Amino acid sequence: MSEVVKLERHDEIGIVTVDSPPVNALSAAVRGGILTCIKAAIADPAIKGIVLTCAGRTFIAGADITEFGKPPKPPGLNEVLAEMENSPKPIVAAIHGTALGGGLEVALACHFRVAVKEAKLGLPEVKLGLLPGAGGTQRLPRAVGPEIAVKMIVGGDPIGAAEALKHGLIEEIVEGPASGGEAFVRKLLAEKRPLRRLRDDDSKIAAAKADRSIFTSAVAAMTKKSRGLEAPFAAADAVGYAIDLPFDEGLKKEREGFLKLVASDQSKAQRYAFFAEREASKIAGVPEGTKSRPVNRVAILGAGTMGGGIAMSFANAGVPVTLIETGEEQLKRGMGIMQKNWEATAARGGIPADAPAKRMALINGVVGIENVGDADLVIEAVFETMAVKKEVFGKLDQYVKPGAVLASNTSYLNIDEIAKSTKRPQDVLGMHFFSPANVMKLCEIVRADKTAPDALVTAVSIARKIAKVPAVVGVCDGFVGNRMLAQRGKQSEKLLFEGALPQQVDAVVTKFGMPMGPFAMGDLAGLDIGWRSRKDRGIKSEIADALCEAGRFGQKTGKGYYKYEAGSRSAMPDPEVEKLIDETLLRLGRKKRIVSDDEILERMMYPMINEGAKILEEGIAARPSDIDVVWLYGYGWPIYRGGPMYWADSVGLKHIADRLSFYAKETNDPSLEPAPLLKKLAAEGKTFASLAAASKAA
């Protein structure tokens, strides 16, 4: 009856199967096919009950988001779901893989649901700046109650089959989806069980109708980390309609909220970020079909903060690790920290109670670089000095097996130079993890001049396996993220010389949506680190140096750009810092002026955009969206602003170029002159996005 959906009859059971690889997304063809097959099954007098199932690796995994922003194609999903829900014959959704977004909404419109034990069910639309738009906010509270519904809809995270069974989202856990669904329908028919139409069942929301604080408390808990985002609050409102309004009115209000969010700037930015993350895994210049080398064991050199965090990331994904240190004491300390971290996570309920022991068992801690022999990937995480790294890579040649990939976790250093230390530069690349490495999602994959294509594919593949977001970048000082960040750092210090205070600069940056401002971030990292680096290079930074000379190293000493109460990480403005800045300016003969918040924002952000343009010109990043991925997942750029290059397009490149030229002149800073690419795009009225479009067209 349809190319992608078919109806078969097994005696008195109609089996409707969706077969639209790779994830059975709810395209117009799938929607139409389901509607046609359900109508046919209802009309067939020989069919007494219906199973809705899917071929391939998953149930319906969500809407076809490529249709967003385009004229709607019939039939609409709500029309399909109404036909299913109103069926006089029982319909059972048989779920395997994932039932996400529109997929779960389809299942909720069925009268009953069963799932295999590995299945995941969720409504993650909020992560695209949306809310469920086909009854999810109205049916799910009626299925599981408003508290769990708020957790799933406002939080956006899926739940497993066991939890779904506990809360009444599914009726049974079955061995196989189609066979389990068919057996369940036969049981329903034998028992003559009445149909459960969620639209007509208010039993799970009765308590919240009587006491709305049940709902509002759940919302408060789920939205406390949603600063700046619109969708979580709109989604919470929509769940509230299920409590306050009749079903059809709630459905109408849900649809209004969905359409408003679809058209919003935030959702457009979040959907862009979704596709940018996918695009980042496509490696420019690598022959199609290049296969990854097998990685069955990883060796990590260094059990410090970075090495330990990287080891945890691999063990979390079930990959065996050889963790190598130069001495027993350092190794014992590193292993102990990992165990404590996992035990703390288990105590909070973040992982099962037996997970710490299982994950520690995957890590073999040893002393001596000669123990790398059985590793397919070696990641160096030692001191950030070229001499040390070259020495390590030179030694690796003696012990590493042929074909193993050699990666450096350097955040700044030249990978080409490191690769010269080995006789196998084709196997060398960078894998720049971000701290804490077991938490932060980004991994900059640094392609050196002689890196083999399959080595690069291996790094990207393994990064994805350990739940990182890989972004392939080229060799330069600081790669993409830190190189751009350096420009912001220069301007933040210059603003202090002109009259701004640390708390004013940080307030502007955090109001924009960044998690921390540059000065609070400096205090967290430790001001002494930059101080030592500057002294090594013979560079002065008058205000930062003065703070360090006064013993103000940041949070570790209880005072830096801010002061901190004992045991607290809360930054408080310190009059002593303002006094120190004033004294420094007086000594240098500098005059203070009033610096506006608008100027601070422009000088924090526009130089980074300018550096991003240079990075694109030099081929360090293949696409503007790759730069955005680096900033979204490595530096906390607010997802509702899409990324720095996406945001720049929304501001207007001509405006940014003009303001950079203005500040270059006003502050006598030639580094602020617009990059040639930025000037060209601005003059032509184009965007950074036009570069990606032109590249695809070519």
N, C-alpha and C positions, 0 to 999 in steps of 0.2 A: 504493500500500500504506500510505502514511502522508501526512498533510498536509504535513509538513515534511521528509520524506525519501522519495525515490523511486528505483526501480530501473528502468533501461532496458537493453536488450540491443543492442549493436553487433556483429553477427555472433557471435563466440564470446567477446566481452568484456562483462561486466556492469558498468554504470556506476551506482554508488550516489551520489546527489547530495543533500547536505544543503542545504536552502533555508529558513532560519529567521532572517530579518533582525532586528536590523542586523548582528550579529556571529556568527551561527550558534552561539550558546552551547549548552552541553550540558544543556538542560532535560530533564525526564522524557520529553517528547514526542520530542525528538531522539534520546535514548538508545534509546527503544523503537523508533523508526523505523529506526535503524541496525541494531539487532538483527534486526528483522523482515526487512529487505532483505538483510542478509548471509545469514541462514538460507535465504531464498528463492533467492539466487544459488548457494549451495552445493548446494541441492537440484535446481537446474535442470541437467540433463545437457548442455544445449546451451552452457552457460557454462563456459569453461575457466579464465578469470582475471577478477579483479575490480579495479576502480579505485574508490577512495573519494575524492570531491572535493566541493567546496562551490560553491554559487551566490553571487552578490553580490561584495562587495569583499574577502572574506577567507575563509580556511579556518576551522575551529573555533577561535575566539579564547579559549576557556576555559570553565570551569564556569559554571553559572548561580548566582552567589553569593547571589541572593535566596532560594535554597533552603536556605542555611546556617542552622542553628538550628531548622529545621522537621523534622517526621517525614519520613524518607526515602521517596521514591516509587520503585517498581520501574519498570524494571529498574535495578539498581545498575551503575555504570560498569564495575566489575571483571568482572561477568557478561558484559557486552557485549564487553569486550576479550578475555576468555578464548575466546569464540565465534570472534572474528576470528583470534586467534593460532593456534588449533587448526584453522583451516580447511585442508582438504586442497588447496584451490586457492589460487594466489598472490593476495595482496591488496596493492595498491600505493596508498599515500597520495599524492595529488597536491596539493601545497601552494602556495597563493598568499596574499598578505596576511600574516597572522600565524597561527602555530600555537603557541598559548600555553597553559600549564597543562594542563587536561584535554584540550585540542586536540592538544598534542604527545604526551600519553600515548596518545591514540587512534592517532596516527601511529606511535608506537613499537610498538604491538601489531600493526601491519601488518607484512608480511614485508619490504617494501621501501618507500623513500620517495624521491620526486622533488619538486623545488620550482622555482619561477620565481626569477630572479636577485634580485628585490626582496624576496623573502620573509624574514620574521624568525621564528625558532624559539626558544622559551624555556619555562622553568618558574619563573614569578615568584611562586609561592605564598608564599614567605618574606616578601614585602612586605605580605602580609595577615596575617602572624603564623602562617602555616601551613606545611606541607610537602606535596609532591605526594602525593595519596592514592589513586592508581589505578595503581600500579606504576612511576611515573616515577623514583623513587629506585633501583629495582631494574633497570629496563631501560636507562636512559640510561647508567650506567657500563658496561654490557655493549655498548653501541653505540659509545661514544666514549672509554672509559677513565675511571678514577676522577678523574684530575686535572681534565679538562675538565668532567666531571659535577659535581664540587664547585664549580667556577667558576660553572656555570649554575644549580645548585640552591641552593647556599648564598648566592651573590651575587645571584641572581634576575634578572640582566640577560640579554636575548635575544642571539642571535648571528645574523649574516646567512647567506644561502645559501652564499656562497663559503667561509666558515669552517665551516659545517655539512658541506659537501662534503669539505673538507680533513680533518676529523676522523672522517668515516665516518657521520655522522648521516643524510645523504642519499646516494643513489647517483648522481644526475645533476641538473644544472641544465637545465631545459626551457623552451621558449618560452611555451607555454600549459599551464595545469594539467591540464585534462581531456584535451586532445589529446596532451600530453606523457606523461601517465600511461598513456593507452591504447597509445601507441607503445611505451612501456617494457614493458608487459605482453606485447605481441606479441613483443618481443625475448626476454623471459624464456621464453615458451612455445617459441619457435623454438630457443633454446639448451638447453631442458630444464634450466634452472638450478634447483638444489635450493632449497627454501624456507629462509629464514633466520629462525628463531624466536629472538628475543633471550633468552628465558627459558632456552634450552638452550645458549647460546653464551657460554662463559666466557673466550674467548681474549683479550679486551681487559682483563680484570681479573686475568689470571694473574700478571703481574709484581707487582701490589700484594698478591696472596695470598702471594707469596714474600718480599716486602719491604714491610711495612706502612708504612714511613716515607714511601713515595711518596704514600700517602693522607694521613698525618698532617701532612706538610709542606704539602700543598695546603690542608688544613683550617685550619692555623694562619695561612696567608696570607690566607684569605678571612674569617676570623672576628675578625681583630684590630680591626676597626672596628664590632664588634657589641655594644658595651658595653650591658648592661642588657636585651638582647633574648634571648628564649628560642628563637624559631623557627630562627635560623641554626644553633644548636648541635644542636637536635633533627634538623634536616635533614641535618647532617653525620653524625650517628649513623646515620640511615637509609641514607645512602650506604654507610656502613661495613658495614651488614648485607649489602649486595650482595656484598661481598668475603668476609665471614666465614661466611655462612649459605647453605644451598640456597635456590633462588629462592622456593619456596612459603613457607618459614619467614621469609625476608626480607620477602615481601609481607605476611605476617601482622603482623610487627613494624612495618612502615611504617604499616599501617592503625591499629594501636594508637597510634602517635605522632601520626597525623593527628587521630584522635578526641580525644586529650588536648588538642591545641592548639586544636581547634575550640571546646572548652569553656572555654579559658583566658581570663582577663581581658585579657591582652595582645592576643590575636587579635581579641577583640571590639572593643577600642579601635582596632586597626589597620584593621579592616573599617569601623568607624564613620568613620575618617579618610578612607578611600577614597570613601565616599558623600558625606561632607561636602565634599570637593573638587569632586565633580560638582555638588552642590547649589549651590555658590558661584557657578557660572556662570549660574544662573537669577536674573535681575534682577527684584526685587520692584517692582511699580508701572509696569512697561514694557508697553505693549500687545503682545499676542501677535502674532507675525509681523513685528515691527519689524526691518527689515533694516539690516545694517551698511553704512556708506559705504565705497566702495572706497579702499584704501590701497595705492598703487603705489610711493610714495616717502615717506620720513620725513625731516624736518629736525630736528636736535638742536642746541640752542643751548648751547654750552659743551663743551669737550673735556677737562675735568678728570677727576677720578676717577670721578664719577658719569656725566657725559656720555659719556666714553669707554667705560665699561662698558655703558651703554645702547646705544651705537652697535654694540658688539661683539655684543650680543644680537640686534639686527636683522640684521646681516650674517651671523651664524651661521645664521639662518633664510632667508637668500637675499633679504632685503628691501634695496633700494638706500637709501643714507643720504647726506644732505647734512649734514656736520658743520661747524658754524659757530663761529668764535672772533672775538674782538675784535682780535687781533694775530697776526702770522706766527709769532712765537716760541712763544706758547701753543699754537697749532695744530700746529706741528712737534713740540713736546714730546708732545702728546696722541696724535698719529698714531704717533709712535715707540714710545710705551708699548704701544699696541694691537698693533703689529707684534711687539714683543718677547714680549708675552703669548701670542700665537698661535704664534710660533716655539718658545717653551718647551713649549707643549702638544703641538706636533708632534714635538718632540724626545723627549718622554715616550711617544709613540705614541698620544696621545689623539685626534689628528685626522690625516688623510693629510698627507704631506709637502708636497703642492701646495696645501693648504687655506689657509695664511696669505696667499699671493699672491692667491688667488681672492677671499678675503674682504676683503682690503685694497682690491681693485679695485672692490668695491661701495661703498666709502666715498669720497665726494668732499669733501675738506677745503677750506674756503674761509674768507675773512675778510669779515665784514660781514653784518648781519642782513637786508639787502636780497636775499640769495640764497635766501630761503625760498619764493619764488614758485611753484615746481613741486611743493611738498610737499603731501600729503593729510593728514598729521599732523605737527604741530610740537610737540616736547617741549622745554620750557625746563628747563635744569639749571645755573642760575647761582647766585650767592650767596644764602644763606638769609636774606635780609632783604626785608621787604615793599616798601620803597621801590624797590629794584633790580628786583624782579619786576614791580611795577606799571609801571615805566618800560619794561621789555622788552615787556610785553603791549600797552602803549599804542602802541609802535612797530609791532608786528606788524600792526595794522589797515591800515597803509599798503601792506604787501607781500604778505600772505597771500591766496591765491585764495579765492573764495567756496566755502563748504562744507567747508573744511579744519577739522579738529579741533585745538584749541589746548589743550595739556596742560602743567601745571606738575608738576615732580618734587618739590615741597615736601614736607617730612616733618612740618611743624607748622602752617604758615600758612593763613589763611582764604581758601579758594578763591573764596568769594562776593566778598570784597574785591578779589581779583586780577581777577575777571571784570568788575568795574565799570570797569576801565581800558580795556576794549574796547567797540566798538559792536556786538559779536556775542557777548553772554554765553551764548547758547544753544549755542555751540560750545566753551565752556570747561569743563574738568574737571581733576581731579588724576590723575596717574599716578605714585604713590609707589613707586619702585624701591628695593631694598635693596642695600647695599654688601657685597661687590662685585657690581655689577648684572649682570655677565655670568655669575655663578655662582648667586646667590640666586634662588629660584624665585618668591617672592611679589611681587605688584604690587597695592598698594591702589589701587583705582579710586575716586576721590573725586567723588561726585555733588554738584554745586553746586545752588543754589536754582533756577537757570534753565537747567541743562544739558538739552539736547534728548534725548529717548529714543534716537534713532538715533546720536547722538554717544556716548552711554553704551554702546550695543551695539557700536559700532566699537571703543572702547577695550578692552572685554572680549574681543572677537574677535581683535584684533591681539595682545593679551597672550597668549592661548592659542597663536596662531600662532608666537610667539617662545619657546614652551615655558615661559611663566610661569603661575603659578596666580593668577588674578584674584579679588579679593574686593572687592565694592562696599561702600563705606562713605559716611557722611555727613560734613558739615563740622563740625569741632570742633578744639580745640587738640590736636594729636598724633594725630588720627583714632582708630583703634582700638588699634593696637599700642603706639605711643609713649605714648599716654594711660595705658594700663594699666601700662606699664613705669615711668612716673613714680612711681606709687604704691609699687612695689617699691623704687625708688631712695630715696624718703623714708624708708621703714622701715629700709633697710640702714644709712643714716647714723645714724638714731636708735639702732639697736642698738649702734653703736660708742660712743655716749654713755652707754649703760647697762652696758657691760662686755664686750661681744663683741669679737672681733678680726676683721680682714678675712679672714684665712685660715680662721677657723671658719665665718663666714657663707658664704664661697665653697664650702667643703667640703660644707656641707649642701645647697646649691643644685646642685652638680655630682653629688652622690650621688643626688639626686632624678632626675637625668637630663639636666639642662640642660648645654649644652656649656661654658659659663663662668659663674662667679659674677659679681655686680655689680662687685666691686672689680677683679678681673682684667680684666673688660670695660672698665672705666673706664681702666685703664692702657693697654689696647690702643688705645682711641679717642683718648686724650690728655686728661689732666686739665685742661690749659690751656684747652681749648675751653669747658668748663662754667664755668671760672673767669672767662673774659672775658664770657660771657653773664650770669653773676651780677653782675659789676661794672656792666655796662650797665644792669641792672634794679635796681641798688641792693640786692641780696640777699646775705646772708652765709651761708656754710656752714663753720663754724669749723674742722673737721678738714681738709676738702678744701682750704679756702683756705690753711691753715697748710702743707700739703704743697706747694702751688704756690708759696707765698712762699719755701719752702726750695729751689725749683728742681726739685721732684720732679713731673715732668709725665707719668710713665708710661714705657712701653717706649722711647719716643724718646730719653729722657735716661738710661735704664738704672736708673731708680728712680722709684717712685710709691707706691702702697700696698704694693708689693713691690719687691725689688731683682732685677736681671737681670744675668747675666754678659755680657760683651761678645759680641755676635753670637748671643745666645740669647734665646728667647722664654719660657723656663721661669721661672715666677714663684716666687721664694723669699721666705719670711717674713723681715722685716727688724726686728731689735730696735729700730732707730732709730724705726720707725713706732710701735711699741708705746710707746716713751718719749714720742714727740710726742703721742700720744693721751692718755697719762696726764697730761702737763703741761697739755694743753688742758682736761681734765676738772677738774684741780686749780684752774686759773685761773678756771674757771666755777663752781666749788663743787659739782661733780657727784660723786656716789658711785657706784663700780662695784659690780656684783653678778654672780653667776654666771648666765649666760644659757644655757638648755638648747638642745640641737639641735632638740627638738620645737617650742619657742617660735620659734626662728629660722625653721623651715620654715613655720609658720603665719603668721608676720608677713611673710614673703616672698611667700607665695602668696595668702592670704585677702584682703588689700586689693586685689589684682589682680582676684580674682573679684568683689569688691564693685563695683569700677569697671566690670567687664564688665556687671554687672546694671544700672548706671546708663546705660551705652551702649545697652543694649537698651531701657530705659525711654524714652530720648530718641529712639529710632529711628535712631541712628547706624549700627547694624548691624541687618539685617533678621532674622537668625536667630542663635541661640547657636552653631550650627555654623560660621557665617561668622567669628565671633571665633576659634574653634578653628583654622580654616584660616589666619588671619593669624599665629597663634602657632606653628603647626606648620611653616609654610614661610618665615616671616620672622624668627623668633627662636629656632629650634632646640628648641622644646618637644618632649620625647621622644614619638615617635609611639605608643609602647606605653602611653602614658597618655591618648591620644586628643585632648588639647587642654584648656585650663584649665576651660572650662565643662563638658565631659564629665567631667573629673576631679572637679570640684566635686560633680556629681551622685553620683559613686561614694563620695565622702567623706560626703555628706549635707548638705543646705543648712541644716538646723536646727543641726547642729553648727557649721558655719561661721558662721552668724549669731550664735550664742551666744558663740563665741570672739571674734568681732569686738567684740561689746558688752563683753566682759570686758576686752579690750585697750584699748578706747576709754576705759574708766574707769580702768584701772590706769596707763596712760601719759598720761592727761589729753589725749587726742588725739581730738577730735570727728570728724575725717575718717574714723575707723575705724568710726563707727556704721553698722550695716547699712543698705544702700539700701532704699527702700520695696519695690521688687520682690523683693529677696532676703528681706525680712521676710515679705512676703505668701506667697511660695512655701513658705518654711520653716514658717509657721503652718498652711498647708493640706496639708503633707506632700507637696508636689509637687517637681518637678525642672525644670531649665532645658529639658530635652528635652520636657517636657509643653507648653511654649510652642510649639515647632515642630509638635508633633502637633496642637495646637488650631488653629494657623494653617492647616495642611493640610486639616483637617476643615472649616474655614470656607470 
